[in-house]
Amino acid sequence: MAPSGSCVYHVRKHFDKLEQTAEVQQVRTATYDLIDFITQILGVTELPGQFPHKVGLHLSCHGQRGLHQANESEMTPVRDGQLRRLLGSLDGIELTELDRNDECCGFGGTFCVSEEAISARMGQDRVQDHLRNGTTILTGGDMSCLMHLQGIVRRRQLPMQVLHAVEILNSETVRW
Protein backbone atom coordinates (compact mmCIF):
# COMPACT_ATOMS: atom_id res chain seq x y z
CA MET A 1 0.00 0.00 0.00
CA ALA A 2 1.29 3.46 -0.86
CA PRO A 3 0.06 7.04 -0.33
CA SER A 4 0.88 7.85 -3.93
CA GLY A 5 -0.67 6.78 -7.21
CA SER A 6 2.62 7.56 -8.94
CA CYS A 7 4.47 4.95 -6.90
CA VAL A 8 1.75 2.33 -7.38
CA TYR A 9 1.61 2.99 -11.10
CA HIS A 10 5.38 2.55 -11.31
CA VAL A 11 5.26 -0.79 -9.50
CA ARG A 12 2.35 -2.10 -11.57
CA LYS A 13 3.48 -0.88 -14.97
CA HIS A 14 7.26 -0.69 -14.84
CA PHE A 15 8.16 -3.74 -12.81
CA ASP A 16 7.74 -5.54 -16.14
CA LYS A 17 11.45 -4.80 -16.59
CA LEU A 18 12.21 -7.31 -13.83
CA GLU A 19 12.20 -11.05 -14.26
CA GLN A 20 8.56 -12.00 -13.75
CA THR A 21 8.98 -14.39 -10.86
CA ALA A 22 5.97 -15.31 -8.75
CA GLU A 23 7.17 -12.85 -6.12
CA VAL A 24 7.46 -9.95 -8.58
CA GLN A 25 4.03 -10.70 -10.02
CA GLN A 26 2.59 -10.86 -6.50
CA VAL A 27 4.06 -7.45 -5.65
CA ARG A 28 2.70 -5.96 -8.88
CA THR A 29 -0.85 -7.19 -8.28
CA ALA A 30 -0.91 -6.67 -4.51
CA THR A 31 0.36 -3.08 -4.50
CA TYR A 32 -2.47 -0.62 -3.95
CA ASP A 33 -2.84 3.10 -3.72
CA LEU A 34 -4.19 3.97 -0.28
CA ILE A 35 -7.47 5.39 -1.65
CA ASP A 36 -7.97 2.30 -3.85
CA PHE A 37 -7.31 0.12 -0.81
CA ILE A 38 -9.91 1.99 1.25
CA THR A 39 -12.58 1.98 -1.46
CA GLN A 40 -11.94 -1.30 -3.31
CA ILE A 41 -10.45 -3.67 -0.73
CA LEU A 42 -12.12 -2.39 2.45
CA GLY A 43 -15.29 -1.47 0.52
CA VAL A 44 -15.66 1.93 2.19
CA THR A 45 -17.64 4.20 -0.11
CA GLU A 46 -18.79 6.81 2.37
CA LEU A 47 -17.84 7.99 5.81
CA PRO A 48 -19.93 9.43 8.61
CA GLY A 49 -18.59 12.68 9.90
CA GLN A 50 -18.05 16.24 8.89
CA PHE A 51 -15.39 18.38 7.35
CA PRO A 52 -16.85 21.89 6.97
CA HIS A 53 -14.27 23.36 4.62
CA LYS A 54 -13.95 24.36 0.98
CA VAL A 55 -11.71 21.62 -0.37
CA GLY A 56 -9.99 21.55 -3.72
CA LEU A 57 -9.20 18.13 -5.10
CA HIS A 58 -6.04 17.58 -7.14
CA LEU A 59 -6.23 14.49 -9.31
CA SER A 60 -2.79 13.16 -10.09
CA CYS A 61 -2.04 12.15 -13.67
CA HIS A 62 -0.89 8.66 -12.66
CA GLY A 63 -3.84 8.09 -10.36
CA GLN A 64 -6.42 9.41 -12.77
CA ARG A 65 -5.15 8.22 -16.13
CA GLY A 66 -2.87 5.36 -15.11
CA LEU A 67 -4.87 3.77 -12.29
CA HIS A 68 -8.29 4.99 -13.55
CA GLN A 69 -9.28 6.49 -10.20
CA ALA A 70 -11.36 9.26 -11.78
CA ASN A 71 -12.96 10.28 -15.05
CA GLU A 72 -10.73 12.00 -17.55
CA SER A 73 -12.01 15.32 -18.91
CA GLU A 74 -10.78 14.29 -22.35
CA MET A 75 -13.37 11.50 -22.26
CA THR A 76 -16.28 13.04 -20.37
CA PRO A 77 -17.18 16.32 -18.68
CA VAL A 78 -18.55 14.39 -15.67
CA ARG A 79 -16.44 14.99 -12.59
CA ASP A 80 -16.36 11.74 -10.70
CA GLY A 81 -13.95 9.41 -9.00
CA GLN A 82 -13.36 7.34 -5.90
CA LEU A 83 -11.77 10.10 -3.84
CA ARG A 84 -14.35 12.71 -4.91
CA ARG A 85 -17.19 10.40 -3.84
CA LEU A 86 -15.50 9.49 -0.55
CA LEU A 87 -14.79 13.12 0.38
CA GLY A 88 -18.23 14.19 -0.87
CA SER A 89 -19.87 11.87 1.66
CA LEU A 90 -18.66 14.09 4.52
CA ASP A 91 -21.16 16.59 5.91
CA GLY A 92 -20.31 20.23 5.38
CA ILE A 93 -17.56 19.70 2.84
CA GLU A 94 -17.70 21.86 -0.26
CA LEU A 95 -15.64 20.51 -3.12
CA THR A 96 -14.23 23.33 -5.22
CA GLU A 97 -15.24 23.36 -8.86
CA LEU A 98 -12.07 24.21 -10.72
CA ASP A 99 -11.77 25.74 -14.16
CA ARG A 100 -9.50 22.87 -15.19
CA ASN A 101 -10.32 20.04 -12.82
CA ASP A 102 -7.74 17.50 -13.96
CA GLU A 103 -4.84 19.62 -15.12
CA CYS A 104 -1.35 18.33 -14.32
CA CYS A 105 0.51 20.02 -11.47
CA GLY A 106 3.84 19.74 -13.28
CA PHE A 107 5.66 17.52 -10.81
CA GLY A 108 6.11 14.41 -12.94
CA GLY A 109 9.09 12.91 -11.13
CA THR A 110 12.25 13.75 -13.04
CA PHE A 111 10.31 16.26 -15.17
CA CYS A 112 10.44 18.75 -12.27
CA VAL A 113 14.23 18.48 -12.33
CA SER A 114 14.86 18.40 -16.08
CA GLU A 115 12.24 21.07 -16.84
CA GLU A 116 12.29 23.05 -13.60
CA ALA A 117 10.83 26.31 -14.96
CA ILE A 118 7.97 24.59 -16.79
CA SER A 119 7.23 22.40 -13.78
CA ALA A 120 7.13 25.41 -11.46
CA ARG A 121 4.85 27.35 -13.80
CA MET A 122 2.46 24.41 -14.17
CA GLY A 123 2.28 24.13 -10.38
CA GLN A 124 1.69 27.88 -10.02
CA ASP A 125 -1.13 27.70 -12.58
CA ARG A 126 -2.64 24.76 -10.70
CA VAL A 127 -2.51 26.57 -7.36
CA GLN A 128 -3.93 29.73 -8.95
CA ASP A 129 -6.96 27.79 -10.23
CA HIS A 130 -7.60 26.63 -6.66
CA LEU A 131 -7.21 30.15 -5.26
CA ARG A 132 -9.42 31.67 -7.94
CA ASN A 133 -12.19 29.22 -7.04
CA GLY A 134 -11.96 29.61 -3.26
CA THR A 135 -10.10 26.50 -2.15
CA THR A 136 -8.96 26.76 1.46
CA ILE A 137 -7.70 23.18 1.73
CA LEU A 138 -6.03 21.53 -1.25
CA THR A 139 -5.98 17.74 -1.17
CA GLY A 140 -5.32 14.70 -3.27
CA GLY A 141 -4.10 11.15 -3.09
CA ASP A 142 -0.60 11.53 -4.48
CA MET A 143 2.14 12.72 -2.12
CA SER A 144 4.52 13.81 -4.86
CA CYS A 145 1.98 16.18 -6.40
CA LEU A 146 0.99 17.50 -2.99
CA MET A 147 4.60 18.18 -1.97
CA HIS A 148 5.13 20.10 -5.20
CA LEU A 149 1.97 22.15 -4.70
CA GLN A 150 2.67 22.72 -1.01
CA GLY A 151 6.09 24.10 -1.86
CA ILE A 152 4.44 26.70 -4.10
CA VAL A 153 1.83 27.56 -1.47
CA ARG A 154 4.51 28.00 1.22
CA ARG A 155 6.92 30.03 -0.92
CA ARG A 156 4.13 32.38 -1.96
CA GLN A 157 2.66 32.41 1.59
CA LEU A 158 -0.82 31.72 0.27
CA PRO A 159 -3.89 31.33 2.48
CA MET A 160 -4.29 27.65 1.71
CA GLN A 161 -3.48 24.44 3.54
CA VAL A 162 -2.29 21.32 1.69
CA LEU A 163 -3.28 17.94 3.16
CA HIS A 164 -3.12 14.39 1.84
CA ALA A 165 -6.69 13.06 1.55
CA VAL A 166 -5.98 10.54 4.31
CA GLU A 167 -5.27 13.43 6.68
CA ILE A 168 -8.83 14.61 6.06
CA LEU A 169 -10.27 11.10 6.35
CA ASN A 170 -8.36 10.66 9.62
CA SER A 171 -9.41 13.99 11.12
CA GLU A 172 -11.17 14.13 14.47
CA THR A 173 -14.53 14.91 12.88
CA VAL A 174 -14.58 11.84 10.63
CA ARG A 175 -15.62 8.54 12.19
CA TRP A 176 -14.88 5.11 10.72
KOLLUM-180182 format. One record per atom (N, C-alpha, C): residue in one letter; atom name; x negated, y negated, z. Coordinates in steps of 0.02 Angstrom, whole numbers, plus 50000, padded with zeros to 5 digits. Each point is the difference from the previous one (the first is absolute). Example, Ala and Ser with C-alpha at 12.3 -4.5 7.8 and 13.67 -1.06 7.14 Angstrom:
REM KOLLUM-180182
["A" "N" [49340 50284 50390]]
["A" "CA" [50045 49941 50000]]
["A" "C" [49955 49940 50000]]
["S" "N" [50018 49947 49964]]
["S" "CA" [49958 49941 50003]]
["S" "C" [50039 49945 50037]]
***
This chain:
REM KOLLUM-180182
["M" "N" [49958 50058 50000]]
["M" "CA" [50042 49942 50000]]
["M" "C" [49955 49938 50000]]
["A" "N" [50021 49950 49962]]
["A" "CA" [49960 49939 49995]]
["A" "C" [50045 49939 49999]]
["P" "N" [49976 49944 50028]]
["P" "CA" [50040 49938 50000]]
["P" "C" [49990 49960 49936]]
["S" "N" [49986 50034 49945]]
["S" "CA" [49983 49965 49939]]
["S" "C" [50015 50043 49938]]
["G" "N" [50046 49976 49959]]
["G" "CA" [50017 50035 49938]]
["G" "C" [49940 50007 49955]]
["S" "N" [49955 49951 50001]]
["S" "CA" [49940 50003 49958]]
["S" "C" [49957 50061 50017]]
["C" "N" [49991 50013 50064]]
["C" "CA" [49960 50057 50021]]
["C" "C" [50033 50066 49981]]
["V" "N" [50065 50004 50012]]
["V" "CA" [50037 50061 49983]]
["V" "C" [49999 50012 49925]]
["Y" "N" [50010 49948 49961]]
["Y" "CA" [49998 50007 49928]]
["Y" "C" [49932 50025 49977]]
["H" "N" [49948 49974 50030]]
["H" "CA" [49932 50022 49983]]
["H" "C" [49992 50075 50014]]
["V" "N" [50020 50022 50058]]
["V" "CA" [49994 50071 50018]]
["V" "C" [50041 50043 49952]]
["R" "N" [50061 49981 49988]]
["R" "CA" [50044 50041 49957]]
["R" "C" [49978 50001 49927]]
["K" "N" [49979 49943 49974]]
["K" "CA" [49986 49995 49929]]
["K" "C" [49926 50009 49981]]
["H" "N" [49955 49981 50043]]
["H" "CA" [49930 50000 49982]]
["H" "C" [49959 50056 50032]]
["F" "N" [50031 50039 50043]]
["F" "CA" [49965 50058 50026]]
["F" "C" [49999 50056 49948]]
["D" "N" [50026 49986 49941]]
["D" "CA" [49996 50048 49945]]
["D" "C" [49928 50007 49976]]
["K" "N" [49957 49953 50020]]
["K" "CA" [49929 50003 49981]]
["K" "C" [49963 50054 50040]]
["L" "N" [50030 50020 50057]]
["L" "CA" [49969 50051 50042]]
["L" "C" [50021 50070 49975]]
["E" "N" [49960 50049 50018]]
["E" "CA" [50020 50068 49985]]
["E" "C" [50066 50014 50035]]
["Q" "N" [50049 50026 49963]]
["Q" "CA" [50067 50008 50027]]
["Q" "C" [50008 50064 50042]]
["T" "N" [49964 50000 50056]]
["T" "CA" [50007 50056 50047]]
["T" "C" [50068 49994 50034]]
["A" "N" [50019 50052 50035]]
["A" "CA" [50063 50000 50036]]
["A" "C" [50001 49943 50051]]
["E" "N" [49944 49986 50031]]
["E" "CA" [49996 49948 50050]]
["E" "C" [50010 49931 49968]]
["V" "N" [49967 49988 49943]]
["V" "CA" [50008 49936 49966]]
["V" "C" [50072 49990 49978]]
["Q" "N" [50030 50052 49972]]
["Q" "CA" [50070 49995 49978]]
["Q" "C" [50046 49987 50059]]
["Q" "N" [49985 50032 50057]]
["Q" "CA" [50041 49989 50060]]
["Q" "C" [49995 49927 50023]]
["V" "N" [49940 49972 50000]]
["V" "CA" [49991 49931 50020]]
["V" "C" [50038 49954 49952]]
["R" "N" [49996 50013 49935]]
["R" "CA" [50034 49958 49951]]
["R" "C" [50075 50000 50010]]
["T" "N" [50029 50058 50013]]
["T" "CA" [50073 50003 50007]]
["T" "C" [50025 49982 50070]]
["A" "N" [49957 50006 50050]]
["A" "CA" [50021 49986 50069]]
["A" "C" [49983 49930 50024]]
["T" "N" [49971 49959 49957]]
["T" "CA" [49983 49932 50019]]
["T" "C" [50059 49955 49984]]
["Y" "N" [50024 49965 50051]]
["Y" "CA" [50058 49957 49993]]
["Y" "C" [49986 49929 50022]]
["D" "N" [50030 49954 49966]]
["D" "CA" [50003 49931 50023]]
["D" "C" [50045 50000 50062]]
["L" "N" [49985 49958 50047]]
["L" "CA" [50038 49999 50063]]
["L" "C" [50075 49988 49989]]
["I" "N" [50018 49954 49956]]
["I" "CA" [50071 49987 49987]]
["I" "C" [50032 50060 49967]]
["D" "N" [49966 50033 49953]]
["D" "CA" [50026 50061 49970]]
["D" "C" [50010 50054 50053]]
["F" "N" [49952 50005 50045]]
["F" "CA" [50006 50050 50054]]
["F" "C" [50062 49987 50042]]
["I" "N" [50010 49937 50019]]
["I" "CA" [50058 49983 50042]]
["I" "C" [50065 50014 49963]]
["T" "N" [50004 49979 49937]]
["T" "CA" [50064 50007 49964]]
["T" "C" [50010 50069 49970]]
["Q" "N" [49949 50031 49972]]
["Q" "CA" [50009 50064 49965]]
["Q" "C" [49990 50061 50046]]
["I" "N" [49949 49999 50041]]
["I" "CA" [49986 50058 50042]]
["I" "C" [50043 49999 50064]]
["L" "N" [50000 49942 50034]]
["L" "CA" [50041 49995 50061]]
["L" "C" [50074 49989 49985]]
["G" "N" [50015 49977 49940]]
["G" "CA" [50070 49989 49979]]
["G" "C" [50031 49938 50031]]
["V" "N" [49960 49953 50023]]
["V" "CA" [50027 49938 50030]]
["V" "C" [50016 49952 49943]]
["T" "N" [50063 49981 49994]]
["T" "CA" [50020 49954 49948]]
["T" "C" [50025 49934 50027]]
["E" "N" [50014 49999 50064]]
["E" "CA" [50019 49936 50033]]
["E" "C" [49982 50004 50073]]
["L" "N" [49990 49941 50028]]
["L" "CA" [49980 49996 50070]]
["L" "C" [50046 49954 50039]]
["P" "N" [50021 50021 50059]]
["P" "CA" [50037 49954 50042]]
["P" "C" [49952 49948 50030]]
["G" "N" [50023 49941 50006]]
["G" "CA" [49959 49948 50029]]
["G" "C" [50006 49936 49961]]
["Q" "N" [49962 49951 50021]]
["Q" "CA" [50005 49935 49968]]
["Q" "C" [49930 49971 49988]]
["F" "N" [49998 49958 49950]]
["F" "CA" [49939 49964 49985]]
["F" "C" [50022 49935 49966]]
["P" "N" [50020 49951 50041]]
["P" "CA" [50030 49939 49973]]
["P" "C" [49950 49950 49972]]
["H" "N" [49971 50018 49943]]
["H" "CA" [49951 49958 49968]]
["H" "C" [50010 50001 49924]]
["K" "N" [49973 49950 49967]]
["K" "CA" [50000 49999 49927]]
["K" "C" [49937 50034 49977]]
["V" "N" [50007 50059 49971]]
["V" "CA" [49944 50044 49985]]
["V" "C" [49992 50006 49924]]
["G" "N" [49939 49988 49978]]
["G" "CA" [49983 50009 49930]]
["G" "C" [49965 50066 49991]]
["L" "N" [50024 50040 49952]]
["L" "CA" [49972 50066 49988]]
["L" "C" [49952 49998 49941]]
["H" "N" [49938 50022 50012]]
["H" "CA" [49952 50007 49945]]
["H" "C" [49997 50073 49980]]
["L" "N" [50016 50014 49938]]
["L" "CA" [49996 50067 49973]]
["L" "C" [49933 50009 49967]]
["S" "N" [49961 50047 50025]]
["S" "CA" [49934 50011 49969]]
["S" "C" [50008 50034 49933]]
["C" "N" [49954 49986 49956]]
["C" "CA" [50001 50030 49933]]
["C" "C" [49996 50076 50004]]
["H" "N" [49954 50026 50041]]
["H" "CA" [49992 50073 50005]]
["H" "C" [50061 50032 50032]]
["G" "N" [50028 49969 50051]]
["G" "CA" [50059 50027 50032]]
["G" "C" [50061 49999 49954]]
["Q" "N" [50009 49944 49968]]
["Q" "CA" [50059 49992 49957]]
["Q" "C" [49995 50039 49935]]
["R" "N" [49947 49989 49964]]
["R" "CA" [49994 50031 49933]]
["R" "C" [49968 50069 50003]]
["G" "N" [49953 50010 50045]]
["G" "CA" [49966 50064 50004]]
["G" "C" [50038 50052 50039]]
["L" "N" [50026 49980 50058]]
["L" "CA" [50035 50047 50044]]
["L" "C" [50076 49995 49992]]
["H" "N" [50024 49954 49959]]
["H" "CA" [50071 49991 49986]]
["H" "C" [50042 49986 50063]]
["Q" "N" [49974 49955 50042]]
["Q" "CA" [50034 49983 50062]]
["Q" "C" [50053 49946 49991]]
["A" "N" [50002 49969 49942]]
["A" "CA" [50049 49947 49988]]
["A" "C" [50011 49993 49925]]
["N" "N" [50055 49969 49982]]
["N" "CA" [50014 49987 49929]]
["N" "C" [49950 49950 49973]]
["E" "N" [49984 50009 49937]]
["E" "CA" [49954 49955 49965]]
["E" "C" [50042 49950 49961]]
["S" "N" [49983 49935 50006]]
["S" "CA" [50039 49949 49966]]
["S" "C" [49997 50008 49924]]
["E" "N" [49947 50032 49975]]
["E" "CA" [49995 50012 49929]]
["E" "C" [50054 50047 49976]]
["M" "N" [50026 50042 50045]]
["M" "CA" [50049 50050 49983]]
["M" "C" [50072 49980 50018]]
["T" "N" [50007 49962 50054]]
["T" "CA" [50067 49981 50023]]
["T" "C" [49996 49938 50043]]
["P" "N" [50049 49957 49997]]
["P" "CA" [50000 49941 50044]]
["P" "C" [50022 50016 50072]]
["V" "N" [50023 50061 50012]]
["V" "CA" [50024 50020 50066]]
["V" "C" [49941 50003 50048]]
["R" "N" [50006 49966 50056]]
["R" "CA" [49947 50000 50051]]
["R" "C" [50018 50053 50051]]
["D" "N" [49963 50054 49998]]
["D" "CA" [50015 50056 50045]]
["D" "C" [49935 50036 50016]]
["G" "N" [50003 50041 50050]]
["G" "CA" [49941 50040 50019]]
["G" "C" [50008 50023 50072]]
["Q" "N" [49959 50049 50017]]
["Q" "CA" [50004 50031 50066]]
["Q" "C" [49989 49949 50056]]
["L" "N" [49948 49961 49994]]
["L" "CA" [49983 49952 50053]]
["L" "C" [50053 49945 50004]]
["R" "N" [50024 49976 49943]]
["R" "CA" [50052 49949 49999]]
["R" "C" [50063 50025 50036]]
["R" "N" [50020 50062 49986]]
["R" "CA" [50060 50028 50032]]
["R" "C" [49989 50009 50075]]
["L" "N" [49941 50025 50019]]
["L" "CA" [49985 50011 50071]]
["L" "C" [50000 49935 50038]]
["L" "N" [49965 49949 49975]]
["L" "CA" [50000 49935 50033]]
["L" "C" [50069 49969 49999]]
["G" "N" [50036 50007 49945]]
["G" "CA" [50066 49970 49993]]
["G" "C" [50051 50029 50049]]
["S" "N" [49985 50058 50029]]
["S" "CA" [50046 50029 50049]]
["S" "C" [49997 49966 50068]]
["L" "N" [49950 49958 50011]]
["L" "CA" [49993 49966 50064]]
["L" "C" [50047 49940 50003]]
["D" "N" [50034 49992 50056]]
["D" "CA" [50044 49943 50010]]
["D" "C" [49960 49935 50002]]
["G" "N" [50026 49949 49968]]
["G" "CA" [49971 49934 50004]]
["G" "C" [49944 49986 49952]]
["I" "N" [49974 50051 49967]]
["I" "CA" [49945 49989 49954]]
["I" "C" [50028 49968 49936]]
["E" "N" [49962 49954 49973]]
["E" "CA" [50017 49970 49936]]
["E" "C" [49940 50012 49954]]
["L" "N" [50011 50041 49950]]
["L" "CA" [49946 50014 49953]]
["L" "C" [49998 49945 49947]]
["T" "N" [49942 49970 49994]]
["T" "CA" [49989 49945 49954]]
["T" "C" [50010 50023 49928]]
["E" "N" [50036 49962 49962]]
["E" "CA" [50005 50013 49928]]
["E" "C" [49947 49958 49965]]
["L" "N" [49951 50033 49974]]
["L" "CA" [49944 49966 49968]]
["L" "C" [50014 49987 49926]]
["D" "N" [49965 49951 49973]]
["D" "CA" [50006 49986 49929]]
["D" "C" [49972 50058 49959]]
["R" "N" [49946 50029 50024]]
["R" "CA" [49968 50057 49966]]
["R" "C" [49989 50055 50051]]
["N" "N" [50051 50040 50010]]
["N" "CA" [50001 50046 50057]]
["N" "C" [49946 50054 49999]]
["D" "N" [49975 50019 49943]]
["D" "CA" [49950 50054 50001]]
["D" "C" [49935 49981 49966]]
["E" "N" [49983 49937 50005]]
["E" "CA" [49937 49976 49971]]
["E" "C" [49941 50025 50041]]
["C" "N" [49946 50016 49967]]
["C" "CA" [49938 50024 50032]]
["C" "C" [49970 49944 50042]]
["C" "N" [49970 50019 50057]]
["C" "CA" [49967 49952 50044]]
["C" "C" [49929 49985 49978]]
["G" "N" [49973 50041 49955]]
["G" "CA" [49932 49988 49976]]
["G" "C" [49945 50037 50036]]
["F" "N" [50017 50039 50051]]
["F" "CA" [49947 50035 50037]]
["F" "C" [49967 50052 49955]]
["G" "N" [50034 50054 49986]]
["G" "CA" [49977 50050 49952]]
["G" "C" [49932 50031 50013]]
["G" "N" [49981 50010 50062]]
["G" "CA" [49937 50033 50016]]
["G" "C" [49940 49962 49975]]
["T" "N" [49963 50030 49954]]
["T" "CA" [49939 49967 49975]]
["T" "C" [50016 49939 49957]]
["F" "N" [50062 49993 49976]]
["F" "CA" [50019 49942 49961]]
["F" "C" [49988 49936 50039]]
["C" "N" [50015 50000 50065]]
["C" "CA" [49991 49940 50041]]
["C" "C" [49927 49980 50007]]
["V" "N" [49955 50047 49987]]
["V" "CA" [49928 49986 50002]]
["V" "C" [49975 49979 49931]]
["S" "N" [50019 50038 49950]]
["S" "CA" [49975 49987 49932]]
["S" "C" [50033 49939 49968]]
["E" "N" [50061 49985 50021]]
["E" "CA" [50037 49942 49973]]
["E" "C" [50026 49958 50058]]
["E" "N" [49954 49978 50042]]
["E" "CA" [50017 49965 50062]]
["E" "C" [50048 49941 49990]]
["A" "N" [49985 49957 49952]]
["A" "CA" [50041 49939 49990]]
["A" "C" [50071 50018 49977]]
["I" "N" [50005 50048 49955]]
["I" "CA" [50067 50020 49976]]
["I" "C" [50038 50033 50057]]
["S" "N" [49967 50043 50037]]
["S" "CA" [50031 50034 50057]]
["S" "C" [50027 49949 50051]]
["A" "N" [49958 49951 50017]]
["A" "CA" [50021 49949 50048]]
["A" "C" [50059 49961 49974]]
["R" "N" [49999 49982 49937]]
["R" "CA" [50055 49961 49972]]
["R" "C" [50065 50040 49998]]
["M" "N" [49995 50063 49983]]
["M" "CA" [50060 50043 50001]]
["M" "C" [50029 50005 50070]]
["G" "N" [49957 50007 50050]]
["G" "CA" [50023 50002 50069]]
["G" "C" [50032 49935 50021]]
["Q" "N" [49969 49944 49981]]
["Q" "CA" [50029 49934 50016]]
["Q" "C" [50068 49991 49968]]
["D" "N" [50007 50022 49937]]
["D" "CA" [50065 49996 49967]]
["D" "C" [50052 50043 50036]]
["R" "N" [49978 50058 50023]]
["R" "CA" [50046 50046 50035]]
["R" "C" [50023 49969 50066]]
["V" "N" [49954 49973 50037]]
["V" "CA" [50016 49968 50064]]
["V" "C" [50045 49939 49988]]
["Q" "N" [49986 49962 49948]]
["Q" "CA" [50040 49940 49985]]
["Q" "C" [50073 50019 49984]]
["D" "N" [50011 50055 49966]]
["D" "CA" [50068 50024 49985]]
["D" "C" [50036 50014 50066]]
["H" "N" [49965 50030 50047]]
["H" "CA" [50031 50013 50066]]
["H" "C" [50016 49935 50036]]
["L" "N" [49953 49954 50001]]
["L" "CA" [50011 49936 50033]]
["L" "C" [50059 49962 49969]]
["R" "N" [50000 49997 49934]]
["R" "CA" [50052 49964 49963]]
["R" "C" [50070 50027 50016]]
["N" "N" [50004 50064 50016]]
["N" "CA" [50064 50032 50013]]
["N" "C" [50015 50012 50074]]
["G" "N" [49959 49970 50043]]
["G" "CA" [50015 49999 50072]]
["G" "C" [49976 50058 50042]]
["T" "N" [49957 50041 49974]]
["T" "CA" [49974 50056 50039]]
["T" "C" [49964 49974 50062]]
["T" "N" [50016 50029 50058]]
["T" "CA" [49963 49984 50061]]
["T" "C" [49956 50059 50021]]
["I" "N" [50021 50060 49980]]
["I" "CA" [49960 50060 50013]]
["I" "C" [49993 50037 49934]]
["L" "N" [49937 50010 49978]]
["L" "CA" [49986 50035 49938]]
["L" "C" [49981 50072 50020]]
["T" "N" [50031 50048 49967]]
["T" "CA" [49986 50070 50018]]
["T" "C" [49995 50043 49937]]
["G" "N" [49977 50060 50010]]
["G" "CA" [49995 50049 49948]]
["G" "C" [49974 50065 50029]]
["G" "N" [49988 50048 49957]]
["G" "CA" [49977 50065 50023]]
["G" "C" [49929 50016 49980]]
["D" "N" [49964 49951 49973]]
["D" "CA" [49932 50013 49977]]
["D" "C" [49951 49953 50035]]
["M" "N" [49958 50028 50043]]
["M" "CA" [49954 49960 50040]]
["M" "C" [49953 49958 49958]]
["S" "N" [49976 50026 49944]]
["S" "CA" [49952 49962 49961]]
["S" "C" [50031 49936 49973]]
["C" "N" [50061 50004 49974]]
["C" "CA" [50035 49941 49976]]
["C" "C" [50011 49951 50057]]
["L" "N" [50023 50026 50057]]
["L" "CA" [50015 49957 50057]]
["L" "C" [49938 49965 50027]]
["M" "N" [49943 50034 50001]]
["M" "CA" [49939 49967 50023]]
["M" "C" [49980 49944 49952]]
["H" "N" [50008 50011 49936]]
["H" "CA" [49985 49949 49950]]
["H" "C" [50046 49939 50010]]
["L" "N" [50065 50013 50006]]
["L" "CA" [50048 49945 50009]]
["L" "C" [49991 49965 50067]]
["Q" "N" [49985 50037 50052]]
["Q" "CA" [49989 49970 50066]]
["Q" "C" [49938 49955 49999]]
["G" "N" [49949 50019 49964]]
["G" "CA" [49941 49957 49994]]
["G" "C" [50018 49932 49970]]
["I" "N" [50043 50001 49950]]
["I" "CA" [50022 49937 49968]]
["I" "C" [50042 49959 50049]]
["V" "N" [50046 50033 50034]]
["V" "CA" [50042 49965 50048]]
["V" "C" [49958 49968 50055]]
["R" "N" [49952 50037 50026]]
["R" "CA" [49957 49973 50054]]
["R" "C" [49956 49943 49976]]
["R" "N" [49967 50009 49942]]
["R" "CA" [49956 49947 49975]]
["R" "C" [50038 49935 49986]]
["R" "N" [50062 50006 49978]]
["R" "CA" [50040 49941 49984]]
["R" "C" [50041 49977 50060]]
["Q" "N" [49995 50037 50055]]
["Q" "CA" [50037 49984 50062]]
["Q" "C" [50074 49990 49987]]
["L" "N" [50030 50049 49967]]
["L" "CA" [50070 49996 49980]]
["L" "C" [50045 50025 50056]]
["P" "N" [50061 49975 50003]]
["P" "CA" [50048 50020 50052]]
["P" "C" [50034 50066 49983]]
["M" "N" [49960 50052 49997]]
["M" "CA" [50026 50066 49981]]
["M" "C" [49959 50053 50037]]
["Q" "N" [50034 50051 50022]]
["Q" "CA" [49966 50056 50033]]
["Q" "C" [49999 50059 49951]]
["V" "N" [49947 50038 50000]]
["V" "CA" [49994 50059 49956]]
["V" "C" [49998 50062 50045]]
["L" "N" [50047 50046 49989]]
["L" "CA" [50005 50061 50040]]
["L" "C" [50009 50060 49954]]
["H" "N" [49968 50055 50016]]
["H" "CA" [50015 50063 49964]]
["H" "C" [50072 50018 50019]]
["A" "N" [50036 50030 49954]]
["A" "CA" [50070 50018 50013]]
["A" "C" [50009 50042 50063]]
["V" "N" [49952 50042 50015]]
["V" "CA" [50004 50042 50059]]
["V" "C" [49998 49958 50064]]
["E" "N" [49966 49942 49997]]
["E" "CA" [50000 49956 50058]]
["E" "C" [50071 49973 50013]]
["I" "N" [50038 49989 49948]]
["I" "CA" [50069 49978 50008]]
["I" "C" [50042 50059 50025]]
["L" "N" [49991 50058 49970]]
["L" "CA" [50039 50059 50020]]
["L" "C" [49983 50023 50070]]
["N" "N" [49943 49980 50026]]
["N" "CA" [49979 50019 50067]]
["N" "C" [50010 49944 50051]]
["S" "N" [50033 49946 49978]]
["S" "CA" [50009 49944 50046]]
["S" "C" [50049 50018 50056]]
["E" "N" [49999 49961 50052]]
["E" "CA" [50041 50014 50059]]
["E" "C" [50075 49999 49987]]
["T" "N" [50020 49966 49948]]
["T" "CA" [50073 49995 49986]]
["T" "C" [50025 50055 49954]]
["V" "N" [49956 50043 49977]]
["V" "CA" [50021 50056 49956]]
["V" "C" [49996 50064 50041]]
["R" "N" [50054 50039 49999]]
["R" "CA" [50002 50062 50038]]
["R" "C" [50002 50060 49952]]
["W" "N" [49962 50050 50016]]
["W" "CA" [49999 50061 49959]]
["W" "C" [50042 50053 50033]]
***
